[in-house]
């Protein structure tokens, strides 16, 4: 499960960057919001949901780090690595995924193509920045 979660992050990051770049170009060039833009938003939210589901399964059922944190949460908060996984990583990732969904919903309701592109860039961009800020880039050495 750890390997799937680790590899799926690259798919998620790729789709997010493509979706943001595509909408940024559409916004700056005053182009229509196409079916391709809509599909990118859909693929982004689906990939983020699968990634979140894998993460939650590990968090609650298979992670030795979170099991350790739950035994003594006070002590866990004093350890930066344990706190990262027990609180920071999961919280920020959930917020990022929620922002992807809010963005997709707002895009669907927007009344102009420019507004759709702009909302995609803003919500997907903020979600991506949050996610990037809490990816454990050195997870392989931590044994998560």
ChimeraX attribute file (.defattr): number of C-alpha atoms within 10 A of each C-alpha:
attribute: neighborCount
match mode: 1-to-1
recipient: residues
	/A:1	11
	/A:2	16
	/A:3	9
	/A:4	11
	/A:5	16
	/A:6	18
	/A:7	12
	/A:8	17
	/A:9	17
	/A:10	11
	/A:11	15
	/A:12	21
	/A:13	17
	/A:14	13
	/A:15	19
	/A:16	25
	/A:17	17
	/A:18	16
	/A:19	25
	/A:20	25
	/A:21	16
	/A:22	18
	/A:23	30
	/A:24	19
	/A:25	13
	/A:26	21
	/A:27	21
	/A:28	11
	/A:29	10
	/A:30	13
	/A:31	13
	/A:32	15
	/A:33	19
	/A:34	13
	/A:35	9
	/A:36	11
	/A:37	20
	/A:38	18
	/A:39	12
	/A:40	20
	/A:41	25
	/A:42	16
	/A:43	16
	/A:44	25
	/A:45	24
	/A:46	16
	/A:47	20
	/A:48	26
	/A:49	18
	/A:50	14
	/A:51	22
	/A:52	17
	/A:53	13
	/A:54	17
	/A:55	23
	/A:56	15
	/A:57	13
	/A:58	18
	/A:59	18
	/A:60	12
	/A:61	11
	/A:62	15
	/A:63	19
	/A:64	15
	/A:65	20
	/A:66	22
	/A:67	15
	/A:68	14
	/A:69	20
	/A:70	14
	/A:71	10
	/A:72	10
	/A:73	16
	/A:74	11
	/A:75	13
	/A:76	21
	/A:77	15
	/A:78	10
	/A:79	12
	/A:80	11
	/A:81	14
	/A:82	19
	/A:83	19
	/A:84	19
	/A:85	21
	/A:86	22
	/A:87	14
	/A:88	15
	/A:89	18
	/A:90	19
	/A:91	13
	/A:92	18
	/A:93	23
	/A:94	19
	/A:95	15
	/A:96	23
	/A:97	24
	/A:98	18
	/A:99	21
	/A:100	28
	/A:101	22
	/A:102	18
	/A:103	25
	/A:104	22
	/A:105	14
	/A:106	16
	/A:107	22
	/A:108	12
	/A:109	11
	/A:110	14
	/A:111	10
	/A:112	12
	/A:113	18
	/A:114	20
	/A:115	16
	/A:116	24
	/A:117	28
	/A:118	21
	/A:119	24
	/A:120	29
	/A:121	24
	/A:122	17
	/A:123	22
	/A:124	29
	/A:125	21
	/A:126	17
	/A:127	25
	/A:128	21
	/A:129	12
	/A:130	19
	/A:131	21
	/A:132	16
	/A:133	14
	/A:134	16
	/A:135	17
	/A:136	16
	/A:137	10
	/A:138	9
	/A:139	11
	/A:140	11
	/A:141	7
	/A:142	9
	/A:143	10
	/A:144	17
